[in-house]
Amino acid sequence: MTEASDLDDLTLLGREAKPSKRLETFPNHHPDRRYVVRLETDEFTCLCPATGQPDFANILVEYIPNQKIIESKSFKLYLWSYRNEGIFHEHVINKILEDLVAALEPHWCRVVGAFQIRGGINITVEAEHGRRQGTS
């Protein structure tokens, strides 16, 4: 059951939506159970650092929580913050992973970015932290 104290550190939920690099979390009430949380969106956009043209991607995040769970609105606003940033696909997926690991300290986390065709080439980037099975 969600407790009132679970909301104590959430400052973005229920408020005006604007891009933010702040990833908010709430307590995991089942830290001894290894279960997978999946977040997926087809609305990710960033810019090519050379041309300034938009790049679009499906982003999939999977993680096994430890003590914290990501609050989904803060994650949406976090992804939105890349909309006007010039960054290579490989760099942005690794940066998302690093930021999630810093916020969550999960047992395991994987970020996949499947970018739409650019110049006739599909690019999919996968970055992973920890081990899915066993201890991290």
Secondary structure, DSSP 8 states (H G I E B T S, - for coil): ---GGGGTT--STTS---------EEE-S-TTS---EEEEEEEEEEE-TTT--EEEEEEEEEEE-SSEEE-HHHHHHHHHTTTT-B--HHHHHHHHHHHHHHHH--SEEEEEEEEEEETTEEEEEEEEEE-SSS--
